[in-house]
Amino acid sequence: MSSPQCSSSAGSIAVSVFPAPSASTTYKLFTTLVGGTAVSTAVAGAAPYNTTINTPTLTTTTTLYVEATTGSITTARKPVVVT
């Protein structure tokens, strides 16, 4: 599975993984590149398995990190700058 592809807007991050894994892919949003607890989680819907993860309340430009898990495979976290 390749890394999540992300785009951001106020209050949410749109996430997709290519090639599309499955409808059971879980996306997690973190405030740290390594370790920590997910601040938001979402499960992909129907094809093309994209989803939206809600962000915590942000008052400044912030870097958050997204990872995707399908079965026992988890991607490396990908940084997303949210403005």
N, C-alpha and C positions, 0 to 999 in steps of 0.2 A: 504494500500500500504506500502510495506517495504522500508527501506532506499536505496538510490542509491548505487550500487556497482561500484567502480571506479578503473581505472588503468591509469597511466600517462606516457607520453613520451614528448620529446621536442615539444612544440608548440600545444599540444592537450591533452585532457583527454577523454578516452573511458568510457562511462557510460551505465549502464543497471540497471534495477530495477526488482527484483524477488518478488512475481510472476509478470510476464510481465503484465503491466497495459493495455495500448492501444497505437495506433499509434498517438494519440493526446497528449501524455505526453510531457510536456515542461520541459526541464532541464535548470537551471540557475546556473551560476558560480559567486561566490562572493569572495571578499578579506577579509570579516569579518564573524564571526560565527553568529552574530545577527545584523539586520539592514543593512543599506547600499544599494547601487544600484548594480544590476547585471552587471558584466563586460563582460559577454558573455551569449548568449541564444541559445538553439537549440531545435528543435522539433523532437521527435522520428520518424523514418521511419517505414517501414513494419516489420512484425514479424522477429526476436524476440524483436523488439522495442528498440534496442540498438542505440546509437548515439555517435557522437564525438563532443565535445565542444572545440573550439579553445581557447587557453589561451592568456592572454596579453603577451607582450614581457617580459621575465624574465631573470635576469642576475645572480641570486643566487637561492639556494634552497628555495622554497616558499611554505607555506601552503595556499591552496585555499579551498573553501567550495562549495559543490554542493547540490542543492535541486531539487526535482522532483515534478511537479504538474500535476494531472489529474483531470479535472473537478474542484471541489471546495476543493479537498484534496491535501495538500502539506506536503511533508516529512520534518523531521528535517534536517538541513544541515549536510552533512558528510564531514569531513576534508580529503583532498587529498594533500599529499606532492609531489610537482613537482620538479624534479631535473634537 
